[in-house]
Amino acid sequence: MSISPLWMLAQEPPPAGGFFQMLPMLVGLFLIMYLLVIRPSRKQERERLAMLAAVQKNDKVLTTGGIYGVVTAVKDNELTLRIDEEKNVRIRVARHAISHVVTGDGSELTAPATAGAPR
C-alpha cells in the first residue's frame, strides 16, 4: 500500500474564491475594454459627426458607395453632388452617406479639421 494516495486525501481543498474576489478582476477587464474599444470608437464618431457638419458647398467628397463628387447644394440632411463636369450630372445623397472630404491633391481626410494632413 502506497502512502501518497492517503497523503492526497488528507489535504484540505483550496479555499473557494467568492464573487467578491473575482469582482476586481471583472472591473479591471471592463476598464481595459473601455480604454481599448469603447473610448476610441466614440472619439472616431465625434470626429465623423464634426466632419459631416462642416461639409460646405464646393467641397470634394467621397460617398460610402465610392462616388466622388463636388457639393453644389447643402440642405439639412441632404447634399447635392455634381459627379460629371461635362454633362452636369447631379445626384442627391443623404449627409450621412459622405465618407470623406477630399483635398485638392486627392488625399482623403477624415475630418476638415486635419486639413493638409493625409489620412
N, C-alpha and C positions, 0 to 999 in steps of 0.2 A: 504494500500500500504506500502510495506516494503522499508526501506531506504538502506539496504545493497546492492541490485542489482544496484541502482543508484551510490552508492559509488564505486562499482567494475567497472562500466563503465567509471567513471571519472578518474581512474588510468591511468597513462602513461604506455605503454608497456615497458618491459625491453629493454635496449639498445641492438641492434643487434651486435653480435660479427662478425668481419670480418675474412678474411683469415689470416690477419697478427696477429690476436690474437691467432689463432689456430696454427700458424707456430712454436712457441717454443715448444708446446706440441708434434707436429709431429717430430721435431728434437730430442727431448728427447726420444720419442718412438723408433726412428731409432737407437739412441745411445745405448739404453738398448738392442735392438735386436742384434746389432753388438757385444756388450760385452758378451751376453749370448749364441748366436748361431754361428755367423759367425767366430769370432776370435778363439774359441776353435776347431771348425772343421778344420780351416786352420792349426792350430798347430798340430792336430792329423794327418792330411795329410802329413805335413812336416816330422813328425816322421816316418810315414809309408814309405815314399819315401827313407828316410835315412836307414831304416831297409832293404828295398829291395836292395839298392845299396851296403850294407855291407854283403850281403849273400855270403859266400865263400864255397869252397869245404870242405866236411866233416861236415858241419852244419846239425843238425837235424831240419827239418822244418815240418810245418803243412800246407797243402794246403787249399784253400777255400772249396774244396769238402770233406774235412775231412780225407785226406790221409796223414799219417805220412811217412816220408822218409828221407834218408840221401843224401845230394847233392854230386854227383860224378863228375859233369862237369858243368861249368858255361860259357855260351856264352852271347852275347849282351842282348837279351831279352828272353832267353830260358835257362832252367835248366834241367839237367838230374838227376832224383831221383832214388835211389835204395830203393825199398819198401819191398823186401823179401831177407833176407840174404842167406837162404838155396838154393833157386832156382835162385838167382841172377836176379830177376825181376827188370827191369828198365823202367821208363816212362819219357817222356819229357813233361815238363809243361812250360807255359809262366811265366816269372818272376813275373808279377802282380798277378798270381794265388797263391802266397805264402801269407798265412795269418799271421803266427807267426814263429819265430825262437824258438826252444825248447831247454832248457838246459838239462844237463845230468840227473838231478833228475826228469825230466818230467814236470816241471812247464813251462808255456808258457811265452814268453817275447814279448812285443810289439815292442821293438827295442833292438838291441845288445848293445846300449849304457847303458842300465839299467841292465847289467849283474849282476847276483846274487840277484836281486830283483824280487820276484814273482809277477805275474800280479794280 
